[in-house]
Amino acid sequence: MKFIKNLLKWIVIIFGLFIIALYIFDYDYLITAVRTIYGKGHKTAYLDDYKVFDNSTIEKGTGQPWNFHKNYNSVEETKTLTQLNNEKGTIAYLIIKNDSIWFENYYGGFDKDSKSNSFSMAKSMVSAMLGKAIMEGKIKSLDQPVSDFYPEFSKGTSSKMTVGDLSSMASGLNWDENYYSPLSITTRAYFDDDLRSLILGLKGVDEPGKEYKYLSGNTELLGMVIEKATSVRLADYLSDSFWRPLGAENEAFWQVDSEEEGMVKAYCCVASNARDFARFGKLYKQHGKWNGKQILDSAFIAKSTTPRFVASPEYGYGWWLAN
């Protein structure tokens, strides 16, 4: 019995020293990682993890319900489509025909009202907000230097970095896009309680504007630029510029780094449902018009959905263009 008591005592001491070491060496974000992700059996972010994080609310306005096509859900999925959705872990599948929902199906216990993590779909929303800020004259153009907003990037190669470079993934910053290593900056950003300081500590290692390299830190910095340029918190700017005007039927949530007034994880993590997410696709399909009003500049949309670099046809400005 004495041996067991001594063993337990040493286990507690070692565990306590380990926790202290995490704080001393600035790895205390791993405690949050264990509490929210790893301790729940996940290796990285998952679909409804917004429930274990703090969030800012993206407020809805007057909802504009989708129309339903006269042939709504009159056909069944093909075996090939069902197999594909199963393989991909699909939870929602919608087909919008003209202005109506022609087909929809949900899987894994999700339904039309279920919220799920947008993951990097949020990058396209941040790109849209960049276009809106340019329309409003809050940001001059895609060529405006990031250093105009954050002097921390006024030296070295980063002095040439533009907001367009951030949107098109051509910043040249030192970011490790690794979702599964607990020690990568991507993982730290997901769990850290001070995203701004983390992002402002990035350094330029390559010439910006020369080639595509997918870095989530680019979008986080772009979100910070938009907030500074508009003097509006990003979740509120998304609500005012798109969520309300597009008639989203449900409020959405955007994960933040610490508490409700914190910095949103701009590169990911808007929790909403498939029907409201689909409004962005319709807006871009309609070249920025919604109910006859030009919500977003059509020229910006055309540029966003065109590859910036010939060598990287899969990406434009905040938009994936190919699988």
N, C-alpha and C positions, 0 to 999 in steps of 0.2 A: 504493500500500500504506500509506504514511504517513497519507494522508487517511482511509483506512478505520480505521486504528488510533485516530486522533484522534476520529473519529466515534463509535466504540465506547466510547472513554473518556468522552466527554461524555454518551452515552446512560446509561452506568453511573452517572455523577455525578448526572444529572437524576433517574434512577430512585431513587437513594439519598436525594436531597433530598426527593423525593415521599414516600417511606416515613417519613422523619423528620418531615415536616409532618403526616402522618396521626397520628402519636403526639403531637405537640405540640398539635394542635387536637382531640384526642380522637376521631378517626375511625379508630383502628387496628382497630376491629371489621371494617372493610371488607376487611382482609387475610384474616381468617377467612372472610368472605363469598366472596371470590374462591377461596380454597382449597377450600371445601366445596360451594358452590352455583354461583356464576357461572362459575368456571373449568371446571366440568363441563357447561356448556351449558344450565343451568337459570336461569330468571329469578326463581324463588322456591322455597320448600320443595317437596320432591318425595317420592314414596311411600316410598322406602327410604333416605332421607337419614340415618336413625338410625345407619347404618353409618359415617358420617364424623364423628359427634359423640360426646362422652362421654355415658354413660347411667347412671342408677340402675336396679337390677333390681327388678321387681315379682315377688316370689317366689310360686310356686304351692304349693298344699297337695296334698291327695289329689284327683286328677282325677275328675270326674264326667262320663264320656263321654255325648254326646248319644244319645238313642234315634233310630232310623231308622224312618220311617213305612213301613208295609207297601207303599205305592206309591212309595217313594223313587225319584226320578229316572225315573219311568215315563212321563213326558211330556217333550216337547222344548219349548224356548223358542219363543214365537211370533216371527214376523218383526219385529213391532213392538217387542217386548222386546229382541231382539238388536240392532236398530237403535238403540234408546235406550241400551243398555249400551255400544255402540260409540261413540256420540256423547259420552257422559259419561266415557268412559275407565274404565269399571268394571273392577275386577280380581277381585271376588268378589260373588256374588249368592246369597243364601240365602232360602229360605222355610221358616219354622218353623210347623208346624201342631200346635196343642196343645203337647205336650212333645217333639215329634219333628221331625227335619229331613225335610221333604217333598221339597225340591228344592234343589240347589246346583250352581253352575257357576263356573269360574274362567277368567280370561283373561290374556293378555299374559305368559305364562310363570309366573304365580302359581298356587299350589295351596292345599290346605286347611291346610298347615303354614306357609305364607309369612307373614312379618310385614310390616306396612305401617304407615305413619304414620296415626294416628287423626285428625290435624288437630284441628278444633274439637270433635270428639266428646269430647275430654278435658274440655271445659268442663262437659258433663253429668256426668262422673265426679266432678269437683271439687264440683259442686252436690250430688251424692249424699253426698260426704264431709262437706259442710256439714250436711246433714240428719242424718248419723250423729253428728257432734260435738254437735248440739243434743240428739239422743236421749240421749247420754251425759252431758249437763249440762256439757260443756266450753265450749259457747257457749250463751248464755241463750236467744236467739231470733233470728229474722230481723231484729229491730229493735235488736239490740245495736250500739252505735256502733263503727266501725272504730277510733276513737281510743282505745278501751279497750285495744287491742292495740298500736297504733302511734300514740303521741302526736304524731308528725309531722303527723297529720291532725286535730289538735285546734283549729285556728284557721280562721277564715273560713267559707265555705260547707261545707268538708269536715268541719267539726265535727258536722254533721248527717248525714253519710254513714253508712249502716248496712251490715252484712254482706249484708242482703237487697238493698240497692241495688247492691252489687257483683254479686250473683248474677243480678239481673234487668236488668243493663245500664242502670242509672240513677244512676251515680255523680257525673256532672258533672265528671269529671276531664279534664285537657288531654292527650288521647291522639289521635294521628293514625293511624287504621286504614288504612294504605296498605301493601300487600304488595309493590309493585313498585318504589317509590322507594327507592334505596339510602340515602337520608338521612332516611327516616321513623323515628319511634321504634319502630314495629312491626318494621322491619328491624333496627334496632339491638338490640332485645330478643332477636331470634333468634340474634344472633352475639356479643353482649356477654358478657364473662366475669364480670360483677357485676350480676346482675338485681336483687338486693335494693336496691342503691343507686339504680339506675335508677328503680325503682318508687317508692321513698320520696322521689324528687325530683319526683313528679307534684304538680300543684296543682289545686285546685278552681276551675273557671271558670263553672260553671252550678250552679243549685240542685239538690242531689241528691234523688232520689225523685220527680221530677216527670214525666220522660219517658224513653223508651227511646232509647238510642244505643249501638250495638254497639261495644264497646271491649275488645280482648283484655287490655289492662292491668288491667281490672276483675278478671278471673279470676286473673291472676297475683297481684294483691294479696290476693284471697280465699284463694288457696293459702297465702300467707304467714301470713295470719290463722289458718287451720286448723292450720298447723304450730306456731304460737306457742301456740294454745289447747290443743292436745293434747300438746305436747312430743314429737311423733313426726314424723319426716321423712315428707313427703307420699307418697313411693313406698311406704314401709312401712305407712302408714295405709291406703292403697288396698289393699295386700296383705292386711292383717289384717282390714279391714272388709268387703271384697268379693271380691277375687281368690281367696282361699282358701275362704271360705264358699260362694261360687258354684261352686266346683269347676272352676276354669279348668284346662285340661289342659296349658297351656304357661306358662312364665315369660314376662313381658313386659319391655319396656325403656321408660324414660322419659328423654327427653333432658334434660341438665342444662347449666347455663351455663358451667361450667369443668371440673370433674373429677367423679369419682363421688360425692363428698360435697357437691357444689354444689347450688344451687337448681334444681328442675325447672322446665321450661317448662310451667307449670300450664295455660296456655291452649291447649296443643296437645300433640302429639308423643309419645303413647303408642304404641309399636310392638308390635302383636299381630296375631292372625289373626281372620278373620271369625267363626269358631265361638265364640271366647272373647268377642269384642266383643258377640255376640248375647245373651250371658247378661244383660247390663244391660237390654236391651230386654225380655227375659222377666221379669226382676225387677220392672220398672216395670209391665208388663202384669198381673202378679200382685199388684199393690198392695203391694210390698215383702216378700212372703213367698217363702221358698225352702225346699223340703222341709219345709213345715209350720212353719217358724220365721220370726218377723217380723224380717227383717234391717234394714229401713228403714221408718220410720213412714209409714203409708198416707196420713195427712193431709198430710204433707210432700210426698209424691208427687203428690197431688191438686193441691196449690198450685203445685208446680213445673210441672205440665203444663197450667196455666190461665193465660191472658194476664194480666199485671199491669195493663197499660194498654189501654184500649179502642181507642186510636188505633194500637196496635201489636199486633194479634192474632197476629203471627207468633212471639212469644217469651214464655216464661214465666219461670221461675227456672232458668237454665242449660239450657233445652231449646228447640229449634226446634219450633214447632207447625205451621208451614205453609211451603211453598216460596215 
